Amino acid sequence: EDITKLLADYKALDSKEKKAVYNYSVLTKASSDIKKAESTANTIQKAIATKSYDKVLSAQASFNKLSSLQQSLVRVSKEGSLIEEMNDILTVAEDSVGTIPTLIGASLENPDSSTSYTVDIISELNEQYSQLTSKLKKQITNYDLLKEATKDAKAVQSFVMKLLKVTEDSPLKNKESIVTSYYKLTATQTNLFKNSFIF
């Protein structure tokens, strides 16, 4: 506000008086720095509101292009928490990229014998994966394990839906159909069924 007032005062001067102001360039530079800092602060604030990794990363790139003085102005703007909030969002997203492959490996690498290979765990991993942006998803190098596990989970869930429809009073052919469907499951899917459901 002080800079804006000084600029307005300068513009109100006549040409002679303006020539006497020897440090006007300092004033215009300060005004330019403030405008750039305010613009970047607004960009960061909007990106934070979306919680989008890609948008926050783009906002961080804009911040990094500022001069050290302009960065300082951003840091003290908006109650001074913008940069911390921005970095928190980036850290959480990037930590997920490190954590998810580990979880996938621990839970899905030995599906035929692992007791942690369950429909619930597969669902949780898919939920975590879905929250990543397209850029971060490309960093999940063992996604093929999750993709295959998801197919197994769908096959098992389909079988369970059929199983739940059969009762003691169901016709024999319906019961025989369930037995046939069970034997069509792969060894991996059978293990997944046993780990995930209790009948």
N, C-alpha and C positions, 0 to 999 in steps of 0.2 A: 504493500500500500504506500509506503514512504517513497519507493522508487517511482511508482505511478504518479504520485503527487509532484515529485521533482520534475518528471518529464512534462507533465501538464504545465508546470510553472515555466519551464524552459520554452515551451511552444508559445506561451503567452508573451514572451519577450519580443521586443522589436529587433531588427537585424543588427543594429549596433551593439545592443546588450548581449545578443547571442554570441557575437564575436569575442566578447570579453569572458565568456565561459570557456576556459581553457581545458577543462577536464570532462567535456560532454561525452567523449568516446567511452570514458569509464562508466558513465551513467547508462549509455546505450548497451554496453557489454553486460552490465549487471542486469538490465531489463531482459536481455536475450537469454542470459543464464537462468533467470527465474522462470521465464516462459517455457524453456525446454524442460526444466525440472518439474514444473507443474503438469506439463503435458505427459511426461513419462510417469509421474506419480499417478495420474488418472488412468493411464494405460495399465499400470500394475494393479491398481485397485479393481478395475473391471475384470482383469484376468483372474485375480484372486477370487472374485465373486463367482466365477464359472467353475472354479476348482479343476479346470482343464489343464493337464500337464503341458500340452502343446502350447496353449495360450500363455501360460505362466512362463514357460521356457522362452517364448518369443518376447515377452515383456522383460525378462532378465537380459536378453540380448540387447534390447533397447537401452536398458539401464547401464550395461557395460560399455556402451558407446559414448556415454556422457563423460565429460571431464570430471576430475576429482572434486572440483568445487560444485559442479552441478549434481553429482552424486550425493554430496554432503547436504545439499538443499533438499533432495528427495528424502534422505534419511530423517530429516527433522520435520518433514511435512506429514500431514495426516496422522498426527500423534506419534510419529516415529516408529510405527510397528510394521509398516509396509514391507520392508526388506526381509524382516524376520518371518512374516507370514508367507511371503513368496518362497523363501528358502525352505520353510517347513513343508510346503506342498511338494516341492521338487524332491526333497529328501525322502518323504514318505513314498512317493511314486517310485523313485530309484531304488529304495530299499526293497520294495515289492519285487522288483526285477531280480534282485539277489535271492530273495526268500522263496518265491514261487517255484523256481526250478528245483530247489532243495526239497521242498515239500512234495513236488511231483515225483522226484526220484525216490524219496523215502517211502511213499505210499503206493506207487504204481509200477516200480521197476520189476517186482516179483509177484505179479498178479495171481499166479497159480497157487502160491503158498502163503502170501502175506495176509495176516489177519486184519491189517489196516486198510486192505483193499475193500472199501464199502461204498455203497451208493451215496451215502451222506458226504463222505470225504470227497468223492468225485464231484458232487454238486458244489461243495464249498470251494474247491479248486477252480471250478468253472466260473464261480461268482467272482473270485479274486482276479482271475484272468480277464474277465469281461470288463472290469473296471480300469484296465490298462488302456492307454491310447495305442493307436496303430504302430507308432514308433517303438513304444516299449514292448508291445507284443512280439515284434520281430527279434527281440533280445532273449525270448524264452526258447532256448535251443532244444529243449526236450518236450515241446508242445505235442509232438506226435504221440507221446505216451498218454497224454491227457485226452487227445482226440480219440484214440483207440479205446481208452477206458470209458469215454462217454458213450461210444457205440455199445459197449458191453452193458453199461448201466441201462440204456434204453431197451435193450433186449431183455434184460432181467425184469425191468419194470413192466414190460409188456406181458411177460410170463406171469408175474404176480397178479396183474389185473385179471387175467384169465382164471388163475387159481382161486381168487376171491369169489368168483361167480359160481364155483362148484361147491355144493353142499352134500350132505349125506343122502338127501333125497334126489339128487341129480341123476339123470339117466346114466346107465353104464357107459354109453358111448362118449358122454362128456368127460367122465372120469378117465377113460382110456385116452381121450384126446389130450388131457393134461399130462399124463404119463409120457405120451409121445412128444409133446412140446418140451418137457423137461429133458428128455434124452437128446433133443436137438441142440440144447445149450452146449457151448464149448466147455472145456475143463475150467477155463478162466471164468466164464460166466457162472458156472456151477459154484465155484468158490466165492464169487461175488454174492450170489444168492444166499449162500450159507452164512456169510459174514454179515449180511445186511438185514436179514429177516428171520424172525422166529415164529414158527407155526406149531 
